Amino acid sequence: MQDVLEIRDLHVRFRKGRRRLHVVRGVSLSVGRGRTLVILGESGSGKSVLLKSILRLLDESATEYDGSILFKNRNLLSLPETEMEQLRGRSVSMIFQNALTALDPVYQIGKQIEEVLRRHRADENGTAARRQKVIRMFRDVGIPSPERRIRSYPHERAVIAMSLAGGPDLLLADEPTTALDVTIQSQILHLFKSICEQYGTSLIFVTHDIGVAAAIADEIAVMYAGQVVEYGSAEEVLYNPKHPYTRGLIDATPGRHRRRLTPIPGEPPTPDAFPSGCAFAPRCAQATERCACETPAAQRFGDSRLVSCFHPLTASESDVYAPQRKITAN
């Protein structure tokens, strides 16, 4: 399957005076056409920074990049800003945390989305054509009475419609279901799955919620301290985790067959205090002296499974009951 996006050995550093905070450390990932890659991890693991790096939305006067981010074989890190402006919203769109803040509360929703079309879709000529396009997009994302709703003011699903207006090949979603109740969350996840299948859109979805990952992911990348510590299909990662951190996340998640939750001891390190060796070693029950001194390289298991650990879990150690919430478009 052809990859829409491929990230190769990406490093992101923030400059703070003479200091350099190494926030993303050697990440390599890819997402295929029409596939959903979930990036999973605790707060502070570098998930949102990684996502914003794809569209170069970080303050470039204080940010250093190494590696490459290839979108349709073009390295986004080397494109001039004028080309990035054309790409944002048309070829690659992003839904941010607290998505409603992306819309101006004093302007009608329809007019705000029409502005995206005016900027990125030259084939949608004229106000009437753009208005009909917005109505179709509202129908596609399940907003009832779209002719009436385009004259109303910001709404959660309107943000998703806006992100789709340019017809992107890749959609980036930064924890869009956080703070939603379970019913609305399920509706939004169904919507994302339907979008990927209907339009062939690829999706990178950031979350700290194991249940959300189980519901929507084709592949999962688990991040810790700015690094991907485990990568593979959703079924492999959730039902046969090989990294102790992944197992810890699952054990701390409520499940039908789990009588008590087991929290991961300690706290994630901050970028100015990453430990030497394996960053997870101070919180890991299986850590040895080697873990404290050396950084594990990624080991391959099968065709696409990658695990960065000196002591990957055995089949019996990784026998877990992960949430079973797989979402389909229908």
N, C-alpha and C positions, 0 to 999 in steps of 0.2 A: 504494500500500500504506500502511495506517495505521501511523504510528510509535507504538511502545509507550513509547519514551523519546526525548526531544529535549533536548539540552543547547545553550543559547544563550549565547554570549560569556561563558563561565565563567572567573572569576579566583579563585584561591585564594592567600591570603597567610598566612604564619605570623608571629606576633608574637614577637620575641625582644628583650625590653627595649624600647628605642626604635626598634629596627630592624624592617623588614618584609621577609620573604623571599617573593618573588613566584614561587611554585612552579608554578602552572597559569596560563597567560596567554592569555586570549581563546579558549578552546576551544569550538567548535560542532560537535556530532555528533548523529546520530540512529540508531536501530535499529528496523527494522520487525518486525512480528509473525512469529515463527518463524525470524527471520534471525540469523546469527552475524556480529557485528562484532568483528574482532581489532584490538587496539591494540598496535602494534609499535614497539619502540625499545630503545635501550641502557638499562642501569641508570642511574637518576638523571634520566630524561627526564620524570618526572611521571606515569607510567602508573598506579602504585598509588595515588598521592594522588588522581588523578582518579576511580578506581574507588571509593575509600572516601568521596569527597565525595558520591557519589550517595546513599549511605545515611547520610550525615552521621556517619561513624564517627571523624572526627578530633576532637581535643580542641577543643571549641568555645570554651573560655575563651581559647585562644591562636590561633584561626583566624578569618580574615575571608573572606567570600564576596561576590562580585559576579556578576551574571548570573542565569540561571535554569536549573533542572533540572526539566523537565516530564515527569511520569510519568502517563500517561492524562489529560493536560491539567491536572494539579495540580502546582504548583510546590513541590517537596520542600524547597527552602530556606526557605520561609515557613511550613511546617507546624509546629505545636507538637510538642514531644518526645513527648507522649502518643500522638499520631497516628503519629509515626515508629516508635514501639515496636510498634504494631499492624501497620504495613506491613512492617517487617523480618521476614524469615523466612516471611511468608505471601505477600505480593504480589511482593516482591523478596528473593531469597536470595543469599548470597555464600559462595564457597569461597575460603579464604585460602591464601597461601603456607604450606608446611609444614602441609598440611591436617589431619594426624593430631592436631595440637595443639588442634584444635577439639573433640576428644572427651576426656572424662575417662577416663584409663586404668584406673580402679578400679571403674567401673560398666559393667554389660552394655550393649552397643550398642543392643539393642532398647529398653531402658528410657529411654535418652537420646533416641532418636528419638520414642518415645511422648510425651515431654515436649513436643516441638515440636507434635505433634498436639493435645495437651491445651490448649496455649496458643493455637494459631492456627486450629484446625479444630473448631468447636463441634459440627459434624455428626457427628464421630467420637466418639459417646458411649460411655463405659464402657471398662474395661480390655480386655475381649475384642475389641471392635470396633477399638480402636486397635492391638492386637497383630496382628490380621489385616491391617490397613492396612500396617503395617510389613513384614510378610511379603511382601505384594504389591509394595511398593516395592523390597525386596531382589531379588525376581525381575526387576523391570524394569531394574535396574542390573547384572544378570548375576551376582549372588552365588549360588553353588550351595548347596543344602540350607538354604534360608532359615530353616526352622523351628528348625534347630540353631544357625545362625549368630547369631540374635538373642540367644542366651544367651552368646555369646562376647564378646570385648573388641575395642577399636578396630581398624578395617581401612580401607584407603584408599577403597574404594568405598562404605563405610558413610557417609562424610562426604558424598558426592554424594547418597546416598539421603536423608540428613537434610536437605540443602538443598532436596530436591524434596518433602518431606513436606507442606509447607504449600500445595502446588499453585501455585507462583509463576508469574507472567507473565514475569518477567525473572530470569535467573540471571547473576550476576557471578562470574567465575573469575579469580583472580589467580595466574598462573603455576602451575597445578595439576599440570603434568607435569614441572616442573623436578626434576632429579636422579633421574627414573625411567629404567630401561633402555628401549631402543627398543621391545621387544615390549610391555611394560606400557604405555608411552606410547601406542602405536598402539591398544591396547585401550581406553584411557581416551578417546582422541579419537573412536573409533567410538561409544563410549557417549554422549558429548556430542551427536554428530550424531543418534543415534537418539532421544535425549531431545527434541531440538528438533523432530524430525519427528513423534514420537508424541504429544507433549503440546502442540505449537504454542508451545513456550517460546522466548522470545528470549534470546540469549546474548551477553554482552560478555566477551571472552576476552583477557586481557593476557598477552603473551609477548615475549621478546627473540629467539625462535627462528624464523627464516624458514621452516624446514621445517614447523614446527607451524602457522604462519600459512597456508602453502600447502595444508596438509591439511584445514583446517577452515573457513576464512573464506569468507563471502559478500562482505563488504566489509572493507577494511583502512584504518585510520587510522595513519599513521606520525607518531610524536611525537619531538620534539627540543627540549630546553631548555624544557619546559613548554608547547610549542605544537604544533599539528597542522600539519606541513609538507606532507603529501600525503594525499589521501583519494580513494578510488574503489573499484571492484569489485576483487576479489582478482586476477582475470586482468589488469586494466589495471595495477595497481600492481606486481605481481610480474614481468610479462612485457613491460611497456612503462613502466618508471619514468620520471618526469619530474623528480623532485628529485634533485640530486646525492647527498644523504644516503641516500635509498632505494637508489640505485644502489650506493653504498658498502657498505651492509648486505648486499646481494645478492652483491657481489664478494668479501666476506669470509666467505661461506658455502660450504662444500664442495658441489660438484655434479659430476654425471657427466661433463660436458663441459669442466670447468675444471681445467687442469693445475696452476695455482698460485693461492693465495689472495692477495688484495690488501687489506691492512688499511687502515682509515681512519686517517690520521695524527692524532696528538694525542689529547687526552682531552675528553670532554664537559664543558662548564662547570658549575659548581655554582651554585645559586640566588643566592648572595651575590656572584657574579662573572660574571653574564651580560653578554656584550659588547653594545655598542650596535650598532644596525643588525641585520643578519641574524646570528642566534646561531651559525649553522654556518659563517660566512665564514672564521674563522681556520683551519678544517680543510678548506676547499673549494678545489680546484684551479682552479675557474672563477670565483672571487670577484674582483670589481673594487672600485674605490674606492667606488662607489655602495653596494655590499653592506655595507661597513664603516660607512656613515653612515646608511643608511635601512633601515627594516624593511619587507620586501616584503609586500604584501597578497595575499590568495588570488586566483589567476586561475582562471577556469572553463574547462575543456576538455570540450566535449560537455555532456550533461545533468547529470551528477553528479560529474564529476572536478574536484578542487580541488588546486591546487599553489601554495605560497607561495614563489616564487623569481623573481628578476629574469632568470635565465638558464635557463629550463627546458630539459631535454634534448630534442634532436631524435630522430626515429625511429632514425637510425643510431647515435646516442650511447647510446640506451637498449636496444640489442639485447643481451639478457642471457639466460643459461641459469639460470633460477630452479628451485628444487626442485619436482619434480612428484610430489606425494604426496596428491592430493585424496582425502579420505575420504568414503565414502557410508555410509548407515545399514545397508545390507545386507551 
